Amino acid sequence: MRTLALLLAFAVSALTLTITSPSANDKVDFSKPYTIRWTTVPSDPQNFTITLVNVNGRNVSKDLTSRAESDKNEYRVDRVWDIPVANNYQINFRSTSRDNQGILAQSPMFNVTRVADRPRETGE
């Protein structure tokens, strides 16, 4: 019975929004552009929010976009700043639906090795 439950859980997870990049233990350099990739099925929501998180002592939660489109299968992050270089980051795909505010997909943990410098404000 337990084997059947595990197989069913695996089958359901294969039929949903799945983050393929970053992968487990990847070393991500956010000082330059980085592309987040995923697979999807027709029943997945059309839009979602992409959030970078690290809850292992870092308390990071940074929305990278609130307008990701599932049928694009990727989103290019220009650069990320104002986060610490650390291990155990994850990408969360969060629903933008009023009826469902939950996490749709979560990446494996990965490491951020570099971040961008904060853009300089130009004033005249």
N, C-alpha and C positions, 0 to 999 in steps of 0.2 A: 504494500500500500504506500509506503514511504517513497519507494522508487517511482511509482506512478505520479505522486505529487511533485516530485522533483522534475520529472519529464514534462509534466504539464506546465510548471513554472518556467522551464526553459523554453518551451514552445510559445508561450504567451510573450515572453521577453523578446523572442525573435520576430514578433509581429508588431513591433511598436517603434517609436522614435528611439534611435540608439546613437550615442555619441561615439564616433570612431577615432577622432583625433581632437584632443590629446589622448594618448594611450597611457597605461599604467607606467609610472616611473619616468615618463618623458621629461626631458630637460627643456623648458620653454624659455626663450629669450624674448621678453616683451619690450625690449628696447627697439625692436624692429617689427615690421608687420608679421602677424601670425594668423594662420587660417584654421578655424575650428570646423570640423567636418562631421557629418552625421548621415544616417540612413533613415528612411521614413517609409510609411505605408499610407495608402489613400485615406484611412480612417483617422490619421493623426491630425491635430489642429493645424490650421493654415499659418498662424502666427504665434510667436512665443517670445519671451524675454530670455536673454542669455546673461547669467550672473556668474561672476568669478567669486568663489568662496574659499576661506580657510578658517576652520573653526578649531584647529588644534593649537590653541594658545595665541593665535594671531587676530581673531575676530574680524576677518575681512569679509565684506559682502559688497561687491561693486558690480552694478549693472553695466554690461558692455554694450548692449542694445536692447531696446524694448520692441523692436520691429523686425525680428528675424523671420524669414519666410521659409517654411518647411520644405517647399519644393525646390529651393535653391541648393540644398544639401551642403552648404558651406557659408561661413561668414568670416570675412577678413577683418581682423582687429588691427587698426593702424599701429598704435602703440599704447602701452599701459604704464601709468606712473602712479605715485601716491600709494603704493603697496610695498610691503617688505619682501625682499628676496628670502624665500623660505621653501621648505618641503610641504607636502600634504595639501596642495591646492586641489580644487575640483571645479568643474564647470557644471552649473545647473541650468537646465532648460525649464522655465516656469511658464505656466499657462497665463495667457492674458485674458481668458474668458472670465466674465463676471460670475459664472456658475462654478468655476473650478480654478482656484488660486494656487493649486498645488504644484509640486515638482513633476514634470513630465519625464525627464531623463537626467541622469547624473553620470559624469565621466568618472573613470578611475582616478585615483590620486596621482598627481604629477608634481614636478618641482619647478619653481620659477628661479632661474639662474641670473637673470638681469631684468631691469626695468628701465623705462625711458626717463630722461630728465624732464621735469615739469616745463612745459612751454613757457617761454618768457613773454610777459605782457609788453606790448609795445605802446607806448604813450607819447604823445607829441605835445 
